């Protein structure tokens, strides 16, 4: 799978997790699924659409706070829904992320 514009690396991150840094760097647990990597790419697409400053000062802190204090509902948080929508639009309806709506919802009510 090709993820244009990003570099994907592994580093000591929490198991089954990843983070998308501004400028196109995704640091991920090397055992992550393709759908999870597509989700992370959706965060990168969000940065491209809305700008790096918005991503740095709005998306990252908001998502990080939500993950830290509300991990059980993080998948339904607005930053995550938007990343999923971006990824499905980019990779298409037959993509791994589009075929896993239970884990990567595109609607908060899913």
The first five atom37 places (N, CA, C, CB, O) and aatype in JSON, in Angstrom:
{
  "aatype": [20, 20, 20, 20, 20, 20, 20, 20, 20, 20, 20, 20, 20, 20, 20, 20, 20, 20, 20, 20, 20, 20, 20, 20, 20, 20, 20, 20, 20, 20, 20, 20, 20, 20, 20, 20, 20, 20, 20, 20, 20, 20, 20, 20, 20, 20, 20, 20, 20, 20, 20, 20, 20, 20, 20, 20, 20, 20, 20, 20, 20, 20, 20, 20, 20, 20, 20, 20, 20, 20, 20, 20, 20, 20, 20, 20, 20, 20, 20, 20, 20, 20, 20, 20, 20, 20, 20, 20, 20, 20, 20, 20, 20, 20, 20, 20, 20, 20, 20, 20, 20, 20, 20, 20, 20, 20, 20, 20, 20, 20],
  "atom_mask": [
    [1, 1, 1, 1, 1],
    [1, 1, 1, 1, 1],
    [1, 1, 1, 1, 1],
    [1, 1, 1, 1, 1],
    [1, 1, 1, 1, 1],
    [1, 1, 1, 1, 1],
    [1, 1, 1, 1, 1],
    [1, 1, 1, 1, 1],
    [1, 1, 1, 1, 1],
    [1, 1, 1, 1, 1],
    [1, 1, 1, 1, 1],
    [1, 1, 1, 1, 1],
    [1, 1, 1, 1, 1],
    [1, 1, 1, 1, 1],
    [1, 1, 1, 1, 1],
    [1, 1, 1, 1, 1],
    [1, 1, 1, 1, 1],
    [1, 1, 1, 1, 1],
    [1, 1, 1, 1, 1],
    [1, 1, 1, 1, 1],
    [1, 1, 1, 1, 1],
    [1, 1, 1, 1, 1],
    [1, 1, 1, 1, 1],
    [1, 1, 1, 1, 1],
    [1, 1, 1, 1, 1],
    [1, 1, 1, 1, 1],
    [1, 1, 1, 1, 1],
    [1, 1, 1, 1, 1],
    [1, 1, 1, 1, 1],
    [1, 1, 1, 1, 1],
    [1, 1, 1, 1, 1],
    [1, 1, 1, 1, 1],
    [1, 1, 1, 1, 1],
    [1, 1, 1, 1, 1],
    [1, 1, 1, 1, 1],
    [1, 1, 1, 1, 1],
    [1, 1, 1, 1, 1],
    [1, 1, 1, 1, 1],
    [1, 1, 1, 1, 1],
    [1, 1, 1, 1, 1],
    [1, 1, 1, 1, 1],
    [1, 1, 1, 1, 1],
    [1, 1, 1, 1, 1],
    [1, 1, 1, 1, 1],
    [1, 1, 1, 1, 1],
    [1, 1, 1, 1, 1],
    [1, 1, 1, 1, 1],
    [1, 1, 1, 1, 1],
    [1, 1, 1, 1, 1],
    [1, 1, 1, 1, 1],
    [1, 1, 1, 1, 1],
    [1, 1, 1, 1, 1],
    [1, 1, 1, 1, 1],
    [1, 1, 1, 1, 1],
    [1, 1, 1, 1, 1],
    [1, 1, 1, 1, 1],
    [1, 1, 1, 1, 1],
    [1, 1, 1, 1, 1],
    [1, 1, 1, 1, 1],
    [1, 1, 1, 1, 1],
    [1, 1, 1, 1, 1],
    [1, 1, 1, 1, 1],
    [1, 1, 1, 1, 1],
    [1, 1, 1, 1, 1],
    [1, 1, 1, 1, 1],
    [1, 1, 1, 1, 1],
    [1, 1, 1, 1, 1],
    [1, 1, 1, 1, 1],
    [1, 1, 1, 1, 1],
    [1, 1, 1, 1, 1],
    [1, 1, 1, 1, 1],
    [1, 1, 1, 1, 1],
    [1, 1, 1, 1, 1],
    [1, 1, 1, 1, 1],
    [1, 1, 1, 1, 1],
    [1, 1, 1, 1, 1],
    [1, 1, 1, 1, 1],
    [1, 1, 1, 1, 1],
    [1, 1, 1, 1, 1],
    [1, 1, 1, 1, 1],
    [1, 1, 1, 1, 1],
    [1, 1, 1, 1, 1],
    [1, 1, 1, 1, 1],
    [1, 1, 1, 1, 1],
    [1, 1, 1, 1, 1],
    [1, 1, 1, 1, 1],
    [1, 1, 1, 1, 1],
    [1, 1, 1, 1, 1],
    [1, 1, 1, 1, 1],
    [1, 1, 1, 1, 1],
    [1, 1, 1, 1, 1],
    [1, 1, 1, 1, 1],
    [1, 1, 1, 1, 1],
    [1, 1, 1, 1, 1],
    [1, 1, 1, 1, 1],
    [1, 1, 1, 1, 1],
    [1, 1, 1, 1, 1],
    [1, 1, 1, 1, 1],
    [1, 1, 1, 1, 1],
    [1, 1, 1, 1, 1],
    [1, 1, 1, 1, 1],
    [1, 1, 1, 1, 1],
    [1, 1, 1, 1, 1],
    [1, 1, 1, 1, 1],
    [1, 1, 1, 1, 1],
    [1, 1, 1, 1, 1],
    [1, 1, 1, 1, 1],
    [1, 1, 1, 1, 1],
    [1, 1, 1, 1, 1],
    [1, 1, 1, 1, 1]
  ],
  "atom_positions": [
    [[0.86, -1.18, 0.0], [0.0, 0.0, 0.0], [0.89, 1.23, 0.0], [-0.97, 0.01, 1.23], [1.89, 1.28, 0.71]],
    [[0.52, 2.2, -0.79], [1.28, 3.44, -0.9], [0.53, 4.54, -0.16], [1.5, 3.83, -2.39], [-0.68, 4.69, -0.28]],
    [[1.29, 5.3, 0.62], [0.75, 6.44, 1.36], [1.51, 7.69, 0.91], [0.86, 6.22, 2.92], [2.49, 8.06, 1.55]],
    [[1.07, 8.33, -0.18], [1.81, 9.46, -0.74], [2.01, 10.59, 0.27], [1.08, 9.99, -1.95], [1.08, 11.02, 0.95]],
    [[3.25, 11.07, 0.33], [3.56, 12.23, 1.15], [3.94, 11.94, 2.57], [2.43, 13.13, 1.15], [4.33, 12.86, 3.3]],
    [[3.85, 10.69, 3.01], [4.18, 10.38, 4.4], [5.32, 9.37, 4.49], [2.95, 9.85, 5.13], [5.58, 8.6, 3.57]],
    [[5.96, 9.41, 5.61], [6.95, 8.42, 5.99], [6.37, 7.65, 7.16], [8.33, 9.07, 6.35], [5.91, 8.25, 8.13]],
    [[6.38, 6.33, 7.07], [5.87, 5.5, 8.16], [7.04, 4.81, 8.82], [4.82, 4.47, 7.65], [7.82, 4.11, 8.17]],
    [[7.16, 5.02, 10.11], [8.23, 4.4, 10.86], [7.71, 3.76, 12.13], [9.31, 5.41, 11.19], [6.58, 3.99, 12.55]],
    [[8.56, 2.96, 12.72], [8.18, 2.37, 14.0], [9.14, 2.89, 15.06], [8.19, 0.82, 13.95], [10.32, 3.12, 14.79]],
    [[8.63, 3.05, 16.2], [9.37, 3.58, 17.32], [8.67, 3.05, 18.56], [9.44, 5.15, 17.3], [7.57, 2.51, 18.47]],
    [[9.28, 3.19, 19.69], [8.57, 2.73, 20.89], [7.26, 3.5, 21.08], [9.47, 2.89, 22.13], [7.24, 4.59, 21.65]],
    [[6.19, 2.92, 20.62], [4.86, 3.46, 20.85], [4.06, 2.38, 21.57], [4.15, 3.91, 19.51], [4.42, 1.2, 21.53]],
    [[3.01, 2.8, 22.2], [2.14, 1.85, 22.89], [1.67, 0.78, 21.91], [0.93, 2.58, 23.53], [1.38, 1.09, 20.75]],
    [[1.58, -0.45, 22.36], [1.13, -1.54, 21.5], [-0.22, -1.21, 20.89], [1.05, -2.85, 22.29], [-1.1, -0.67, 21.55]],
    [[-0.36, -1.53, 19.62], [-1.61, -1.33, 18.88], [-1.99, 0.15, 18.79], [-2.74, -2.11, 19.54], [-3.17, 0.5, 18.86]],
    [[-0.99, 1.01, 18.64], [-1.27, 2.44, 18.53], [-0.33, 3.09, 17.52], [-1.13, 3.12, 19.9], [0.63, 2.49, 17.04]],
    [[-0.65, 4.34, 17.22], [0.16, 5.13, 16.28], [-0.11, 6.6, 16.53], [-0.16, 4.75, 14.79], [-1.07, 6.97, 17.21]],
    [[0.76, 7.42, 15.98], [0.55, 8.87, 16.04], [0.99, 9.45, 14.7], [1.34, 9.52, 17.24], [1.99, 9.04, 14.12]],
    [[0.23, 10.42, 14.23], [0.56, 11.12, 13.0], [1.08, 12.5, 13.37], [-0.68, 11.22, 12.04], [0.34, 13.34, 13.9]],
    [[2.34, 12.73, 13.1], [2.96, 14.01, 13.39], [2.77, 14.95, 12.21], [4.46, 13.83, 13.71], [2.62, 14.51, 11.07]],
    [[2.77, 16.25, 12.47], [2.66, 17.21, 11.38], [3.79, 17.03, 10.37], [2.68, 18.65, 11.93], [4.91, 16.66, 10.73]],
    [[3.48, 17.29, 9.14], [4.48, 17.21, 8.08], [4.61, 15.85, 7.43], [5.78, 17.59, 8.63], [5.49, 15.65, 6.59]],
    [[3.75, 14.91, 7.79], [3.74, 13.63, 7.08], [4.58, 12.53, 7.68], [4.18, 13.85, 5.73], [5.2, 11.76, 6.95]],
    [[4.61, 12.44, 8.99], [5.34, 11.37, 9.65], [4.37, 10.57, 10.52], [6.51, 11.93, 10.49], [3.74, 11.12, 11.42]],
    [[4.26, 9.29, 10.24], [3.42, 8.4, 11.04], [4.33, 7.43, 11.77], [2.37, 7.64, 10.14], [5.11, 6.71, 11.15]],
    [[4.22, 7.43, 13.08], [4.97, 6.49, 13.91], [3.97, 5.46, 14.4], [5.71, 7.22, 15.12], [2.99, 5.81, 15.07]],
    [[4.21, 4.2, 14.08], [3.2, 3.18, 14.34], [3.79, 1.89, 14.88], [2.43, 2.9, 13.08], [4.93, 1.53, 14.57]],
    [[3.0, 1.22, 15.68], [3.31, -0.15, 16.08], [3.4, -0.97, 14.78], [2.22, -0.73, 17.08], [2.46, -0.93, 13.99]],
    [[4.48, -1.68, 14.56], [4.64, -2.4, 13.29], [3.62, -3.53, 13.05], [6.01, -2.98, 13.22], [3.55, -4.07, 11.95]],
    [[2.86, -3.88, 14.06], [1.86, -4.94, 13.88], [0.48, -4.41, 13.5], [1.75, -5.75, 15.15], [-0.48, -5.18, 13.42]],
    [[0.37, -3.1, 13.27], [-0.94, -2.52, 12.97], [-1.49, -3.02, 11.64], [-0.85, -1.0, 12.94], [-0.75, -3.36, 10.72]],
    [[-2.81, -3.06, 11.57], [-3.49, -3.49, 10.35], [-3.43, -2.39, 9.29], [-4.96, -3.85, 10.64], [-3.14, -1.23, 9.59]],
    [[-3.71, -2.78, 8.07], [-3.77, -1.82, 6.97], [-4.86, -0.78, 7.24], [-4.05, -2.54, 5.63], [-4.65, 0.41, 6.98]],
    [[-6.0, -1.2, 7.76], [-7.08, -0.25, 8.07], [-6.61, 0.8, 9.06], [-8.3, -1.0, 8.64], [-6.96, 1.97, 8.93]],
    [[-5.81, 0.41, 10.05], [-5.32, 1.36, 11.05], [-4.37, 2.36, 10.39], [-4.62, 0.63, 12.21], [-4.42, 3.55, 10.68]],
    [[-3.5, 1.88, 9.5], [-2.59, 2.79, 8.8], [-3.36, 3.74, 7.89], [-1.56, 1.99, 7.98], [-3.01, 4.91, 7.77]],
    [[-4.41, 3.25, 7.25], [-5.26, 4.12, 6.43], [-5.91, 5.18, 7.31], [-6.33, 3.3, 5.69], [-6.04, 6.34, 6.89]],
    [[-6.33, 4.81, 8.51], [-6.9, 5.77, 9.45], [-5.88, 6.87, 9.78], [-7.36, 5.06, 10.75], [-6.2, 8.05, 9.75]],
    [[-4.66, 6.46, 10.09], [-3.62, 7.45, 10.4], [-3.36, 8.36, 9.21], [-2.32, 6.74, 10.82], [-3.13, 9.56, 9.38]],
    [[-3.39, 7.81, 8.02], [-3.23, 8.63, 6.82], [-4.36, 9.65, 6.72], [-3.19, 7.74, 5.55], [-4.16, 10.75, 6.21]],
    [[-5.53, 9.28, 7.2], [-6.65, 10.22, 7.24], [-6.35, 11.45, 8.08], [-7.88, 9.53, 7.77], [-6.82, 12.54, 7.77]],
    [[-5.57, 11.28, 9.15], [-5.14, 12.44, 9.95], [-4.21, 13.32, 9.12], [-4.42, 11.98, 11.26], [-4.31, 14.55, 9.16]],
    [[-3.32, 12.71, 8.37], [-2.43, 13.47, 7.49], [-3.24, 14.26, 6.47], [-1.43, 12.53, 6.78], [-2.95, 15.42, 6.2]],
    [[-4.26, 13.63, 5.89], [-5.12, 14.32, 4.93], [-5.84, 15.49, 5.59], [-6.14, 13.34, 4.32], [-6.07, 16.52, 4.95]],
    [[-6.21, 15.33, 6.86], [-6.84, 16.42, 7.61], [-5.88, 17.61, 7.71], [-7.26, 15.95, 9.02], [-6.29, 18.76, 7.55]],
    [[-4.62, 17.32, 7.98], [-3.63, 18.39, 8.03], [-3.5, 19.09, 6.68], [-2.26, 17.84, 8.47], [-3.42, 20.32, 6.63]],
    [[-3.48, 18.33, 5.6], [-3.38, 18.93, 4.27], [-4.58, 19.82, 3.97], [-3.27, 17.84, 3.2], [-4.43, 20.89, 3.38]],
    [[-5.76, 19.39, 4.37], [-6.99, 20.15, 4.1], [-7.1, 21.41, 4.94], [-8.2, 19.29, 4.33], [-7.54, 22.45, 4.45]],
    [[-6.7, 21.33, 6.21], [-6.97, 22.42, 7.15], [-5.74, 23.18, 7.61], [-7.66, 21.88, 8.33], [-5.85, 24.18, 8.32]],
    [[-4.56, 22.72, 7.22], [-3.34, 23.42, 7.56], [-2.63, 22.84, 8.78], [-3.63, 24.86, 7.8], [-3.25, 22.26, 9.67]],
    [[-1.33, 23.02, 8.78], [-0.51, 22.47, 9.87], [-0.8, 23.12, 11.21], [0.95, 22.63, 9.54], [-0.83, 22.44, 12.23]],
    [[-1.02, 24.43, 11.22], [-1.29, 25.1, 12.49], [-2.58, 24.59, 13.12], [-1.37, 26.62, 12.3], [-2.64, 24.35, 14.33]],
    [[-3.6, 24.41, 12.31], [-4.86, 23.87, 12.82], [-4.63, 22.46, 13.36], [-5.95, 23.85, 11.71], [-5.13, 22.11, 14.44]],
    [[-3.89, 21.66, 12.64], [-3.63, 20.29, 13.07], [-2.84, 20.28, 14.39], [-2.85, 19.52, 11.98], [-3.17, 19.52, 15.3]],
    [[-1.82, 21.12, 14.48], [-0.98, 21.17, 15.67], [-1.72, 21.69, 16.89], [0.25, 22.03, 15.42], [-1.6, 21.14, 17.98]],
    [[-2.5, 22.77, 16.71], [-3.1, 23.43, 17.87], [-4.54, 23.04, 18.17], [-3.05, 24.89, 17.67], [-5.05, 23.35, 19.24]],
    [[-5.21, 22.38, 17.25], [-6.6, 21.97, 17.48], [-6.74, 20.45, 17.5], [-7.51, 22.57, 16.4], [-7.23, 19.88, 18.48]],
    [[-6.33, 19.8, 16.44], [-6.56, 18.36, 16.32], [-5.7, 17.55, 17.29], [-6.28, 17.9, 14.88], [-6.22, 16.73, 18.04]],
    [[-4.39, 17.78, 17.28], [-3.51, 16.96, 18.12], [-3.82, 17.07, 19.61], [-2.07, 17.35, 17.88], [-3.96, 16.04, 20.27]],
    [[-3.92, 18.28, 20.16], [-4.2, 18.33, 21.6], [-5.59, 17.79, 21.96], [-4.07, 19.76, 22.1], [-5.76, 17.13, 22.98]],
    [[-6.56, 18.08, 21.12], [-7.91, 17.61, 21.39], [-7.98, 16.09, 21.35], [-8.89, 18.21, 20.38], [-8.56, 15.46, 22.23]],
    [[-7.39, 15.5, 20.32], [-7.38, 14.05, 20.19], [-6.58, 13.4, 21.31], [-6.8, 13.65, 18.83], [-6.99, 12.39, 21.88]],
    [[-5.44, 13.97, 21.63], [-4.61, 13.43, 22.71], [-5.31, 13.46, 24.05], [-3.31, 14.19, 22.8], [-5.25, 12.49, 24.81]],
    [[-5.97, 14.57, 24.35], [-6.73, 14.69, 25.6], [-7.83, 13.64, 25.65], [-7.33, 16.1, 25.75], [-8.01, 12.97, 26.66]],
    [[-8.56, 13.52, 24.55], [-9.65, 12.54, 24.5], [-9.12, 11.12, 24.69], [-10.4, 12.65, 23.17], [-9.7, 10.34, 25.44]],
    [[-8.03, 10.79, 24.03], [-7.46, 9.45, 24.15], [-7.0, 9.17, 25.58], [-6.29, 9.27, 23.18], [-7.17, 8.06, 26.09]],
    [[-6.42, 10.18, 26.21], [-5.9, 10.01, 27.57], [-7.02, 9.8, 28.59], [-5.07, 11.22, 27.96], [-6.91, 8.95, 29.47]],
    [[-8.08, 10.58, 28.47], [-9.11, 10.57, 29.51], [-10.38, 9.81, 29.16], [-9.47, 11.96, 29.85], [-11.16, 9.46, 30.04]],
    [[-10.6, 9.55, 27.88], [-11.8, 8.83, 27.44], [-11.45, 7.77, 26.39], [-12.84, 9.82, 26.86], [-12.03, 7.77, 25.3]],
    [[-10.54, 6.87, 26.7], [-10.08, 5.91, 25.69], [-11.18, 4.99, 25.16], [-8.97, 5.07, 26.26], [-11.11, 4.54, 24.02]],
    [[-12.18, 4.71, 25.97], [-13.24, 3.79, 25.53], [-14.12, 4.37, 24.43], [-14.09, 3.41, 26.7], [-14.76, 3.62, 23.69]],
    [[-14.17, 5.69, 24.33], [-15.01, 6.33, 23.31], [-14.18, 7.06, 22.25], [-15.98, 7.3, 23.96], [-14.73, 7.77, 21.41]],
    [[-12.87, 6.88, 22.29], [-11.99, 7.62, 21.39], [-12.3, 7.39, 19.91], [-10.55, 7.25, 21.66], [-12.19, 8.31, 19.1]],
    [[-12.69, 6.18, 19.55], [-12.98, 5.87, 18.14], [-14.12, 6.72, 17.59], [-13.32, 4.4, 17.99], [-14.21, 6.92, 16.38]],
    [[-14.99, 7.2, 18.47], [-16.13, 8.02, 18.04], [-15.91, 9.51, 18.23], [-17.37, 7.6, 18.79], [-16.84, 10.3, 18.06]],
    [[-14.69, 9.92, 18.59], [-14.39, 11.33, 18.78], [-14.28, 12.01, 17.41], [-13.08, 11.51, 19.6], [-13.9, 11.38, 16.42]],
    [[-14.6, 13.29, 17.36], [-14.68, 13.99, 16.07], [-13.39, 13.92, 15.27], [-15.05, 15.44, 16.3], [-13.43, 13.82, 14.04]],
    [[-12.24, 13.98, 15.92], [-10.97, 13.92, 15.19], [-10.79, 12.57, 14.51], [-9.79, 14.19, 16.13], [-10.23, 12.49, 13.41]],
    [[-11.27, 11.53, 15.14], [-11.12, 10.18, 14.61], [-12.13, 9.9, 13.5], [-11.28, 9.15, 15.73], [-11.8, 9.28, 12.49]],
    [[-13.36, 10.36, 13.7], [-14.39, 10.23, 12.66], [-13.92, 10.93, 11.39], [-15.75, 10.82, 13.14], [-14.03, 10.39, 10.29]],
    [[-13.38, 12.14, 11.56], [-12.94, 12.91, 10.39], [-11.77, 12.23, 9.69], [-12.55, 14.33, 10.81], [-11.7, 12.22, 8.46]],
    [[-10.85, 11.66, 10.45], [-9.74, 10.92, 9.83], [-10.27, 9.72, 9.05], [-8.73, 10.45, 10.91], [-9.78, 9.41, 7.97]],
    [[-11.26, 9.03, 9.61], [-11.85, 7.88, 8.92], [-12.53, 8.3, 7.63], [-12.85, 7.17, 9.83], [-12.38, 7.64, 6.6]],
    [[-13.28, 9.38, 7.68], [-13.97, 9.89, 6.48], [-12.94, 10.25, 5.41], [-14.84, 11.13, 6.82], [-13.08, 9.87, 4.25]],
    [[-11.89, 10.98, 5.81], [-10.83, 11.34, 4.86], [-10.21, 10.11, 4.22], [-9.74, 12.17, 5.56], [-10.0, 10.07, 3.01]],
    [[-9.93, 9.11, 5.03], [-9.29, 7.89, 4.52], [-10.2, 7.12, 3.57], [-8.88, 6.99, 5.68], [-9.75, 6.65, 2.53]],
    [[-11.47, 6.99, 3.93], [-12.4, 6.28, 3.05], [-12.55, 7.02, 1.72], [-13.78, 6.12, 3.73], [-12.59, 6.39, 0.67]],
    [[-12.62, 8.35, 1.78], [-12.72, 9.13, 0.54], [-11.47, 8.96, -0.31], [-12.96, 10.61, 0.85], [-11.56, 8.89, -1.54]],
    [[-10.32, 8.89, 0.31], [-9.06, 8.77, -0.43], [-8.84, 7.36, -0.97], [-7.89, 9.17, 0.47], [-8.52, 7.19, -2.14]],
    [[-9.02, 6.35, -0.12], [-8.7, 4.97, -0.51], [-9.86, 4.25, -1.19], [-8.29, 4.19, 0.71], [-9.65, 3.24, -1.85]],
    [[-11.08, 4.76, -1.03], [-12.22, 4.21, -1.74], [-13.04, 3.2, -0.95], [-11.76, 3.57, -2.98], [-12.64, 2.76, 0.13]],
    [[-14.2, 2.85, -1.51], [-15.15, 1.99, -0.8], [-14.7, 0.54, -0.63], [-16.45, 2.0, -1.51], [-15.28, -0.2, 0.17]],
    [[-13.68, 0.13, -1.36], [-13.18, -1.24, -1.21], [-11.94, -1.31, -0.32], [-12.86, -1.82, -2.58], [-11.32, -2.37, -0.2]],
    [[-11.58, -0.2, 0.3], [-10.38, -0.15, 1.14], [-10.59, -0.91, 2.44], [-10.0, 1.31, 1.43], [-11.72, -1.21, 2.84]],
    [[-9.49, -1.19, 3.09], [-9.54, -1.9, 4.38], [-10.33, -1.11, 5.41], [-8.12, -2.17, 4.9], [-11.13, -1.69, 6.14]],
    [[-10.13, 0.2, 5.47], [-10.83, 1.01, 6.46], [-12.33, 1.08, 6.18], [-10.24, 2.42, 6.5], [-13.14, 1.08, 7.11]],
    [[-12.69, 1.14, 4.92], [-14.12, 1.2, 4.56], [-14.83, -0.1, 4.92], [-14.29, 1.49, 3.06], [-16.04, -0.11, 5.15]],
    [[-14.09, -1.17, 4.98], [-14.67, -2.47, 5.29], [-14.56, -2.86, 6.76], [-14.02, -3.52, 4.45], [-14.76, -4.02, 7.12]],
    [[-14.23, -1.88, 7.61], [-14.16, -2.12, 9.05], [-14.84, -0.98, 9.81], [-12.69, -2.28, 9.51], [-14.2, -0.35, 10.66]],
    [[-16.13, -0.7, 9.52], [-16.81, 0.43, 10.14], [-17.01, 0.26, 11.65], [-18.13, 0.65, 9.48], [-17.22, 1.25, 12.35]],
    [[-16.96, -0.95, 12.14], [-17.09, -1.15, 13.58], [-15.92, -0.57, 14.35], [-17.23, -2.61, 13.9], [-16.08, -0.03, 15.44]],
    [[-14.75, -0.7, 13.78], [-13.55, -0.18, 14.43], [-13.21, 1.23, 13.96], [-12.37, -1.11, 14.16], [-12.6, 2.01, 14.71]],
    [[-13.59, 1.56, 12.75], [-13.27, 2.87, 12.17], [-14.55, 3.53, 11.64], [-12.22, 2.74, 11.04], [-14.74, 3.61, 10.43]],
    [[-15.42, 3.99, 12.54], [-16.7, 4.56, 12.11], [-16.53, 5.87, 11.35], [-17.59, 4.8, 13.31], [-15.58, 6.63, 11.58]],
    [[-17.46, 6.12, 10.44], [-17.49, 7.39, 9.7], [-18.71, 8.21, 10.1], [-17.49, 7.14, 8.18], [-18.98, 9.25, 9.5]],
    [[-19.41, 7.75, 11.08], [-20.6, 8.43, 11.6], [-20.59, 8.22, 13.12], [-21.93, 7.88, 10.94], [-20.45, 7.09, 13.57]],
    [[-20.73, 9.29, 13.9], [-20.67, 9.14, 15.36], [-21.67, 8.15, 15.94], [-20.87, 10.47, 16.01], [-21.47, 7.64, 17.05]],
    [[-22.73, 7.87, 15.23], [-23.75, 6.97, 15.77], [-23.45, 5.5, 15.47], [-25.11, 7.32, 15.21], [-24.18, 4.62, 15.92]],
    [[-22.37, 5.22, 14.73], [-22.05, 3.82, 14.39], [-21.53, 3.08, 15.6], [-21.01, 3.76, 13.26], [-21.21, 1.9, 15.51]]
  ]
}
